[in-house]
Amino acid sequence: MGNSHSRTPSVGLDSRHAPSVPVIHRKRSAAFSALTLGCTSAPYAASLPSYREYPFREDHSFSDRDEKRSFDPPPLYAISTTPDIIEDAAADAYKAFLKEYPQYQLTWILDALRRCDFARLDRSGETYVDYMGGSLYPESLIRVHNGFLQRSILGNTHSVSNTSRLSAACAAEAREAVLAFFRAPPGYTVVFTANATGALKLVGESFPFGAGSAYVLGADSHNSVHGIRQFATRRSAEVCYIESTDVGGFDVAEAKAVLTRHRPSGDVGAAPSLFAMTGQSNISNSKNPLSLIGFAASQGYCTLLDAAALAPTSVISLAETPVDAMAVSFYKMFGFPTGVGALVVKESFLARLDRPWFAGGTVDVVQAPGAIVTMTAELHERFEDGTINYLNLPAITDGLRFLSAYLPFLPLRLSSLTRHLITSLSELRHDSTGTPVVQILSRRPGKTVKAVGEQSDTGSVVALLFLLPNGQMIPNSFVEYAASRQNISLRTGCMCNPGGAASLLGLRDAMAALPCDATLRAFEQYMGRELGVVRISLGLASDFRDVWRVIQFARLLADTTARTAMWDEWLQDKTGVAL
C-alpha cells in the first residue's frame, strides 16, 4: 500500500477498541522578551499563533516542550544604545553618519541584538556583508533549538507513536507560524521544501502548461525562476520575458504590456498561463511592485512570487497581495536552519497542479504491481516528498517569532546604511589619478525611510565594480581575495541571476548572441575580462561598523602602495597565477 498509518480511523473500519487519548494543552511562554530569544522586550507579534491543542498521552513524555524557554538576562552592555566603536576614525565617522541620518538611532534595539546574539562577529573580527547569500543565525535561536532537541524525543511523522505525534505537532505549529508571519488569509497552506528553489520547482514541474499558454517572467530573476521555462517549453507553452532596465527590475508599463499581449484566452478548456515575479532582485537591488501580481491575476494568469530575497527584510502580507504561490528560504531570513524552505500557496491553486510522480509521504494507496495510485487526502502532503525535516521545523517557528520582533526596524536601519555606503564609495578617488575607485551598478534607494515600520523602495544590496586608476575593472577574483585577507565576507560573480547581471554590466546584446554551447569561460574570454560584479549585502545583524570597514577596504584599493602589495600577494596565490 502507500504510507497510510491510520492517523485517524478510516471510514468503515472498526475503531471501537481504539484507546482514549486525552488532549493536553501545549503552552508556551507568552512573551518574546530579553529572557527568551534575542534581547528585545517586545511580546510575540500578535498575529503569530501560540501552541495549539494536540492529542498526547498524559504521561508527561512531552513536558519539556511546555517549559518556558528562558535564559539568563543579557549583560548590561547589551542595553546600550550605541555600538561599540573603538577606532577613533570610526567614532568620528559614526558621529557624522548620525548627523546625516539621525533616524538611525531609532533602531538602537538592533545594536543591543548585535551585542547579545551576534557577538561572535566582533569577537572574530569578521565583517559579514553577504546576507543575500544567507543570513546569520542568532545565537539564542541555536540555544533554544538545541535545548529542545536535548529534552525531546521526536520520531518520523509517518507514524502514530508518541514521538511521531510530537513531530507532527511541531510541523503543524510551524505551518501556522509561516501563515501568520506572512498574514495569509484562510485558504492558504504551506508545503515544506528544501529551499526556495525546491518550492519553485514544485510549481514548474506540476503546472499544467500546454499549447496556447504562456510563461511570463522578468529577465532580472534567479536561475530557479528561469528554470521553470524548461517545463513550459516541453509542454508547448510560450516563454515570454519582460526586459530588465539598466539598473535591474523592470518598467511597470512594459510589464503590463507584455502581460496583456500574452494573456490567456479565457476559453473553456484552454491551458492556463503563469506569471512568475521576483519580489526583490538578489543582484540589482530592485524591488518590483507587488501590485503587479493583482494586475496579472486580473488578466487571467496564475501568479507565482519568488520572495527569497524580499522576505528577510520586508513585510509581506498575503491578505494584501493574494498571490497564488510564494517561495521562501528560511536560512535567508534568520540563518538557521538551512535545508528548509516553503511554498506558501493557495489550496485552490495547489489542487490544480499535477505532479509528474509520487513518492513516500505523498500517497495513500499504491497498487504494486499495477497502475492504481491514490494520493493522500492532505493537499500539502502530496507535495512533500518523503520525510519532512521534522527535527528542524521547531526552529522555523522560533525563528519567525524572533524575526517578527525586529523586522519593523530593518528597513529604516538598512536604508540608512546602504545610502551611506553608496555615497561614501562613490566619493572615493585613486591617490595617483583622482579617478573613481568604484562604479555603482545596482539601483540606488530613492525613498528616504524615516520611521520604524516604514518600507523601503529597494533592498540593501550594492552591486559594483572596483576600478584601477586607468578606469579598467579590477578582477573580481582579486577583490574577493583581498577582502578575505581583510576579514570581509562578500560575494562576487553573477549571483545565479544572468539576466540581472547582463543588464547591470551592459551585456544584454552579448547575452542575446550567445551560442547554444556557450560556457562561462568562453564568454569571459570573448569579453576579455571576468564577468560578474562585487556584491555587498546588508541584513539582520548589520551595523555601522560593517559599512565603515567595507569603506576602509575600498580606501586600501585606492592607495597605490597598499593595492600593489595585495596584488603581489594574490599573484603568488594559485588563484592569481591561474588568472
C-alpha positions in Angstrom: 0.0 0.0 0.0 1.1 3.6 0.4 2.2 5.3 3.6 -1.1 5.2 5.4 -0.5 4.9 9.1 -4.1 5.4 10.3 -3.7 8.8 11.8 -7.5 8.8 12.1 -9.8 5.8 11.9 -10.8 5.2 8.3 -14.5 5.2 7.3 -15.9 1.7 7.6 -13.1 0.4 9.8 -13.8 -0.7 13.4 -12.4 1.8 15.8 -14.4 0.7 18.9 -11.2 -0.5 20.6 -9.1 2.5 19.9 -7.6 3.7 23.2 -8.7 7.0 24.5 -6.1 9.7 24.0 -6.7 12.8 26.2 -5.9 16.2 24.8 -3.4 18.3 26.8 -2.6 21.9 26.3 0.8 22.7 24.8 1.7 26.0 26.3 4.5 28.4 25.6 5.9 31.5 27.2 3.7 34.4 26.3 6.5 37.0 25.8 9.4 37.1 23.4 11.5 39.0 26.0 15.1 39.5 26.9 14.7 36.3 28.8 13.9 34.3 25.7 15.1 34.8 22.1 17.1 37.9 21.5 17.3 41.0 23.7 14.0 42.8 22.9 11.3 43.2 25.5 8.6 43.2 22.9 6.0 40.4 23.0 5.4 37.9 20.3 3.8 39.5 17.2 0.1 39.4 17.9 -0.5 37.6 14.6 1.7 34.7 15.4 0.0 31.7 17.0 0.7 30.1 20.3 0.8 26.4 20.6 -2.4 24.7 19.6 -4.0 21.8 21.2 -2.7 18.4 20.1 -3.6 14.9 21.2 -0.9 13.4 23.5 -1.0 10.9 26.3 -0.8 12.4 29.8 2.4 10.6 30.7 4.5 13.8 30.7 6.7 12.4 28.0 6.5 15.8 26.2 6.5 18.1 29.2 9.9 19.5 28.3 8.2 21.2 25.3 5.9 23.0 27.7 8.7 24.5 29.8 9.4 28.2 29.5 12.3 28.8 27.1 14.3 31.2 29.1 17.9 32.2 29.7 19.9 34.4 32.0 19.3 38.1 31.4 21.6 39.8 28.9 24.5 41.8 30.3 24.0 45.5 30.9 26.1 46.5 27.9 23.6 44.8 25.7 21.1 47.5 26.6 23.4 50.4 25.5 22.0 52.5 22.6 25.3 53.0 20.8 27.6 50.4 19.1 31.0 49.6 20.4 33.3 51.6 18.1 36.8 51.6 19.4 38.7 53.2 16.5 38.8 56.9 16.7 38.3 57.4 13.0 35.3 55.1 13.1 33.9 57.0 16.0 34.2 60.3 14.2 32.7 58.8 11.1 29.8 57.4 13.2 29.1 60.9 14.6 29.0 62.3 11.1 26.8 59.5 10.0 24.3 60.1 12.8 24.2 63.8 11.9 23.2 62.9 8.4 20.9 60.0 9.4 19.5 60.9 12.9 16.6 58.4 12.4 19.1 55.6 12.5 19.2 55.9 16.3 15.6 54.7 16.4 17.0 51.2 15.6 19.1 51.0 18.7 17.4 47.7 19.6 19.3 46.1 16.8 22.6 47.3 18.3 21.5 45.5 21.5 20.7 42.5 19.4 24.1 42.6 17.8 25.8 42.5 21.2 23.9 39.6 22.7 23.0 37.4 19.7 25.8 38.2 17.2 28.7 39.0 19.4 30.7 36.4 17.6 31.1 38.8 14.7 33.1 41.3 16.8 34.9 38.6 18.7 36.2 37.1 15.5 36.7 40.4 13.7 34.8 39.2 10.7 32.8 41.7 8.6 29.9 39.8 7.1 28.2 41.5 4.2 26.7 38.5 2.3 23.2 38.5 3.7 21.8 37.8 0.2 23.8 34.6 0.3 22.5 33.7 3.7 21.5 35.5 6.9 23.4 34.9 10.1 21.7 32.8 12.8 21.1 34.4 16.2 22.8 32.5 19.0 19.7 32.4 21.1 17.8 30.6 18.4 20.5 27.9 18.4 20.4 27.6 22.2 16.7 27.3 22.3 16.6 24.7 19.5 19.4 22.7 20.9 17.8 22.7 24.3 14.5 21.4 22.9 16.3 18.6 21.0 18.2 17.6 24.1 15.0 17.4 26.1 12.7 15.8 23.5 12.3 12.7 21.5 11.0 13.2 18.0 10.0 10.5 15.5 9.2 10.2 11.9 5.9 12.0 11.2 4.7 9.0 9.1 3.5 7.1 12.2 1.2 7.5 15.2 3.7 6.9 18.0 4.1 9.4 20.8 7.3 10.6 19.3 5.8 10.9 15.9 2.9 12.9 17.2 5.2 15.4 18.8 7.0 15.8 15.4 3.6 16.2 13.7 2.5 18.8 16.3 5.7 20.7 15.7 5.2 20.6 12.0 1.7 21.8 12.2 2.8 24.6 14.5 5.5 25.6 12.0 2.9 25.8 9.2 0.7 28.0 11.3 3.6 30.2 12.2 4.5 30.6 8.5 0.9 31.5 7.6 0.7 34.0 10.4 4.1 35.6 9.6 3.0 36.3 6.0 -0.5 37.3 7.1 -2.1 34.7 5.0 -5.9 34.7 4.9 -7.9 31.4 5.1 -7.4 29.2 2.0 -3.6 29.1 2.1 -1.4 26.2 3.2 2.3 25.6 3.5 4.4 23.0 1.7 7.8 22.5 3.3 10.6 22.1 0.8 14.4 22.1 0.9 14.6 25.7 -0.1 13.0 28.4 -2.3 14.4 26.6 -5.4 12.7 23.4 -4.4 9.4 25.4 -4.0 9.7 27.0 -7.4 10.5 23.6 -9.0 7.4 22.1 -7.5 5.3 24.7 -9.3 7.2 24.4 -12.5 7.1 20.6 -12.8 3.4 20.4 -11.8 1.9 23.4 -13.5 -0.5 22.4 -16.4 1.3 24.3 -19.2 0.0 23.5 -22.7 -0.2 24.7 -26.2 -1.6 28.2 -26.2 -0.5 29.0 -22.7 2.4 31.3 -21.7 5.1 31.5 -19.0 5.9 35.2 -18.3 8.8 36.2 -16.2 11.3 39.1 -15.7 14.8 38.9 -17.1 16.2 40.0 -13.7 15.3 36.8 -12.0 17.1 34.0 -10.2 18.0 30.9 -12.2 15.4 28.9 -10.3 12.7 31.1 -11.9 14.3 30.9 -15.3 14.5 27.1 -14.9 10.7 26.8 -15.0 10.8 27.7 -18.7 12.2 24.1 -19.3 8.9 22.7 -18.1 6.9 25.2 -20.0 8.6 24.6 -23.4 8.4 20.8 -23.0 4.6 21.2 -22.8 4.5 23.6 -25.8 3.9 26.8 -23.8 5.3 30.1 -25.0 8.1 31.7 -22.8 7.8 35.5 -22.7 10.4 37.8 -21.0 10.0 41.2 -19.5 13.2 43.0 -20.3 15.2 44.4 -17.4 16.1 48.1 -17.1 19.8 49.2 -16.9 19.6 49.1 -13.1 17.5 45.9 -12.9 13.9 45.2 -12.2 11.5 46.1 -15.0 9.4 49.0 -16.2 5.9 48.6 -14.9 4.3 49.9 -18.1 6.3 47.4 -20.2 5.5 44.6 -17.8 1.8 45.3 -18.1 2.1 45.5 -21.9 3.8 42.0 -22.0 1.2 40.5 -19.7 -1.7 42.0 -21.7 -0.2 40.9 -25.0 0.2 37.2 -23.9 -2.8 37.0 -21.6 -4.8 33.7 -21.5 -7.6 33.4 -24.0 -10.1 32.5 -21.3 -11.7 29.8 -23.5 -13.1 26.8 -21.7 -10.5 24.0 -21.5 -7.6 26.3 -22.5 -4.3 25.6 -20.8 -3.6 28.2 -18.0 -0.7 30.7 -18.1 1.7 31.5 -15.3 3.3 34.8 -14.3 6.4 34.5 -12.1 7.6 37.7 -10.5 10.8 38.3 -8.5 9.9 40.3 -5.4 13.4 41.7 -5.0 16.5 41.1 -7.2 19.4 39.5 -5.5 21.9 41.4 -7.6 20.3 44.7 -8.8 18.7 45.7 -5.6 15.4 46.4 -7.4 12.1 45.7 -5.9 9.2 45.0 -8.3 5.8 46.4 -7.3 3.7 43.6 -5.7 0.6 45.3 -7.2 1.6 43.8 -10.5 0.5 40.4 -9.0 -3.0 41.7 -8.9 -2.9 43.1 -12.4 -1.6 39.7 -13.7 -4.4 37.9 -11.9 -7.0 40.3 -13.4 -5.7 39.3 -16.9 -6.3 35.6 -16.1 -2.8 34.5 -15.1 -1.9 32.2 -12.3 0.7 34.0 -10.2 4.0 32.9 -8.5 6.2 35.2 -6.3 9.9 34.5 -5.7 10.2 36.1 -2.3 13.6 34.6 -1.3 15.4 37.9 -1.4 12.4 40.0 -0.3 11.2 38.2 2.8 14.3 38.7 5.0 13.8 42.5 5.4 10.4 43.3 4.1 6.8 42.9 5.3 4.8 40.7 3.0 1.0 40.4 3.5 -0.7 37.8 1.5 -4.0 39.3 2.6 -3.0 42.5 0.6 -1.1 40.6 -2.1 -3.0 37.3 -2.6 -0.5 35.6 -4.9 -1.3 32.0 -5.8 2.0 30.7 -4.6 5.1 32.2 -3.0 8.6 30.7 -2.5 10.9 31.4 0.5 14.0 30.0 2.1 14.2 30.4 5.9 18.0 30.4 6.2 17.9 33.6 4.2 15.6 35.1 6.7 17.2 34.2 10.1 20.1 32.0 9.3 19.0 28.6 10.7 18.1 26.0 9.7 19.5 25.5 6.3 17.7 22.9 4.1 14.2 24.1 4.9 12.1 26.4 2.6 8.5 26.7 1.9 5.9 27.1 -0.8 3.1 29.2 0.7 0.2 28.5 -1.6 -3.5 28.8 -2.1 -5.1 25.4 -1.7 -7.2 26.1 -4.8 -4.1 26.6 -6.8 -2.4 23.5 -5.3 -5.3 21.4 -6.3 -4.8 22.4 -10.0 -1.2 21.2 -10.0 -0.5 17.8 -11.5 2.7 16.2 -10.1 4.7 14.1 -12.6 5.4 11.4 -10.0 4.6 10.2 -6.5 6.8 9.2 -3.5 6.7 8.1 0.0 4.7 10.5 2.1 2.5 11.7 -0.8 0.2 8.7 -1.3 -2.4 6.8 0.5 -2.6 3.6 -1.6 -0.3 2.3 -4.4 -1.1 -0.8 -6.4 2.1 -2.8 -6.9 2.3 -4.4 -9.4 -0.3 -2.3 -11.1 -1.1 1.3 -12.1 -3.5 2.4 -9.3 -2.4 5.2 -7.0 -4.5 7.3 -4.6 -2.9 10.5 -3.3 -3.0 11.4 0.4 -6.0 13.4 1.4 -4.0 16.3 2.8 -3.1 18.6 -0.1 0.3 19.8 1.3 1.4 16.2 1.9 1.0 15.4 -1.8 3.9 17.8 -2.5 6.2 16.9 0.4 8.3 14.0 -0.9 9.5 11.5 1.7 10.0 12.6 5.2 10.0 16.3 6.0 12.8 17.9 8.0 10.9 17.4 11.3 13.9 17.9 13.6 14.4 21.4 12.3 10.8 22.6 11.9 10.5 23.8 15.6 13.3 26.2 14.7 11.2 27.7 12.0 8.5 28.6 14.5 11.1 30.2 16.8 12.9 31.9 14.0 9.8 33.6 12.7 8.8 34.8 16.1 12.3 36.1 16.5 12.3 37.9 13.2 8.9 39.4 13.7 10.2 41.3 16.7 13.0 43.0 14.7 11.6 43.2 11.2 9.9 46.6 11.6 13.3 48.2 12.4 15.2 46.7 9.5 14.1 48.9 6.5 15.0 52.1 8.4 18.4 50.8 9.6 19.4 49.2 6.3 18.2 52.0 4.1 20.4 54.4 6.1 23.4 52.2 6.0 23.0 51.4 2.3 22.7 55.1 1.4 25.8 55.9 3.4 27.8 53.1 1.9 26.9 54.1 -1.7 27.6 57.8 -1.1 31.0 57.1 0.6 32.1 54.6 -2.0 31.1 56.9 -4.9 33.2 59.7 -3.4 36.5 57.7 -3.2 39.2 58.6 -5.6 42.6 56.9 -6.5 45.5 58.6 -5.0 47.5 58.6 -8.2 45.0 59.8 -10.8 42.0 61.1 -8.9 39.7 58.8 -10.8 36.8 56.9 -9.2 37.6 53.7 -7.2 34.2 52.1 -7.8 31.4 52.0 -10.2 28.0 51.5 -8.6 25.8 49.4 -10.8 22.8 48.5 -8.7 19.6 50.5 -8.2 20.1 53.3 -5.6 17.4 53.9 -3.0 15.1 56.7 -4.0 12.9 56.9 -0.9 14.3 58.1 2.4 13.0 55.9 5.2 12.5 57.9 8.3 10.3 55.9 10.6 10.2 52.5 12.2 7.8 50.2 10.3 8.1 52.2 7.0 9.1 50.1 4.0 11.9 50.9 1.6 11.7 51.1 -2.2 14.8 49.0 -2.7 16.7 46.3 -0.9 20.1 46.7 0.9 22.3 45.3 -1.9 25.1 47.2 -3.5 26.5 45.7 -6.8 29.6 47.4 -8.0 32.9 47.1 -9.8 36.3 48.2 -8.4 38.3 50.1 -10.9 42.0 50.6 -11.5 43.5 54.1 -11.8 43.2 53.8 -15.6 39.5 53.0 -15.3 39.7 49.3 -16.1 38.0 46.8 -14.0 39.9 45.2 -11.1 39.4 41.4 -11.4 36.6 40.3 -9.1 38.7 37.3 -8.1 41.4 39.7 -6.8 38.8 41.8 -4.9 37.4 38.7 -3.2 40.9 37.5 -2.3 41.9 40.9 -0.9 38.6 41.2 1.0 39.1 37.8 2.6 42.6 39.0 3.7 40.8 41.9 5.5 38.3 39.5 7.1 35.4 40.7 4.9 32.9 38.2 3.7 31.4 39.4 0.4 30.5 37.8 -2.9 31.5 38.1 -6.5 30.0 36.8 -9.7 26.6 36.8 -11.4 24.7 35.6 -8.3 22.7 33.0 -10.3 21.0 35.9 -11.9 22.3 36.1 -15.5 19.6 38.5 -16.7 20.2 41.0 -13.9 23.9 40.7 -14.3 23.8 41.3 -18.0 21.7 44.4 -17.5 24.0 45.9 -14.9 27.1 45.1 -17.0 25.6 46.3 -20.3 25.8 42.8 -21.8 22.3 42.3 -23.0 23.3 42.3 -26.7 26.2 39.9 -25.9 23.8 37.7 -23.9 21.3 37.6 -26.8 24.1 36.5 -29.2 25.3 33.6 -27.1 25.8 30.3 -29.0 23.9 27.3 -27.8 27.1 25.6 -26.5 28.3 28.7 -24.6 30.4 28.3 -21.4 31.2 30.9 -18.8 34.9 30.6 -19.5 34.4 31.1 -23.3 32.1 34.0 -22.6 34.7 35.7 -20.4 37.4 35.1 -23.0 35.2 36.6 -25.7 34.5 39.7 -23.5 38.2 39.9 -22.4 37.5 40.1 -18.7 35.9 38.4 -15.8 32.1 38.6 -15.8 30.1 39.5 -12.7 30.0 42.1 -10.0 31.1 42.5 -6.4 28.0 42.3 -4.2 27.8 43.8 -0.7 24.5 43.0 1.0 23.4 44.0 4.5 20.9 42.3 6.8 19.7 41.5 10.2 22.9 41.9 12.2 24.5 44.7 10.1 25.6 47.9 11.9 27.7 51.0 11.1 31.0 49.2 11.8 30.4 46.8 8.9 29.8 49.6 6.5 32.8 51.5 7.8 35.1 48.5 7.4 34.0 48.0 3.8 34.7 51.7 3.1 38.2 51.3 4.7 38.8 48.3 2.5 37.9 50.3 -0.6 40.3 53.0 0.6 43.1 50.4 0.6 42.3 49.7 -3.1 42.5 53.4 -3.8 46.0 53.5 -2.3 48.7 52.5 -4.8 51.1 51.1 -2.3 48.5 49.0 -0.4 46.9 47.8 -3.6 50.2 46.8 -5.1 51.2 44.8 -2.0 47.9 42.9 -2.1 48.2 42.3 -5.8 51.7 40.8 -5.4 50.3 38.5 -2.7 47.5 37.5 -4.9 49.8 36.7 -7.8 51.7 34.3 -5.5 48.5 32.6 -4.7 47.3 29.9 -7.1 44.1 31.8 -8.0 46.1 34.8 -9.2 48.6 32.7 -11.1 45.8 30.8 -12.8 44.1 34.1 -13.9 
